[in-house]
Amino acid sequence: MAFYEVYSHPALLRYQTSVCTKATLFLLVVLCLTYISPLLVAYRSQGFWIKRATYEEQPVVRFQYQTLLVAATSIRGDFVAWSTFPHLNNMLASNLRIPSVSVREEDQNQDGKLDFLILNLQLPLQPEEQVYSVQLLLTFSYQLFRMSTVVMQSLAYLQHSSPVPGAKLFISGDLKLQQKTPLPHRGVYDIYNVGTY
């Protein structure tokens, strides 16, 4: 059986809308979640599949003005000493020598963190005393903030000895952190903090 087209009429339907609609907002949200959020996750996690990475941070180091000085005045074991701890100075009795001390901390690159400690210590001696060795302890507060929050008290130990007596000693050094275990990335790591900051 054959069919014949008797009449046809084309229909044209038009749908109009504005750009600012819920559908446009939904499309933008979906695009952000699909493309931008993975990029943010990759950036904040310092990249994917990192096998080894390092970073450097200059700590905030402040001299705590706590010092202990021991100087050997003979090869027989005689010594003189001084500290910033009054009870220890009382126990030293006749071995106590109170030096002239000047301290200056400098921020050479003007970044708000101190870079240098210049300590000048002049020890008064009796006419028969000569210095053969020097041991000096200095305490510092040490703080890190960038990847781990670390607050601790650190110690610098300076030591020099000579078979012949000396009149002046100049020492230049760097204070470095030797890390033996990973630092936690959450909270404040203050296991080595014995002072108040």
Beta strands, then each sheet from edge to edge (+ up, - down):
strand 1: 60-72
strand 2: 79-83
strand 3: 100-106
strand 4: 116-122
strand 5: 131-144
strand 6: 149-166
strand 7: 188-189
sheet 1: 2+ 1- 5+ 6- 7-
sheet 2: 3+ 4-
end
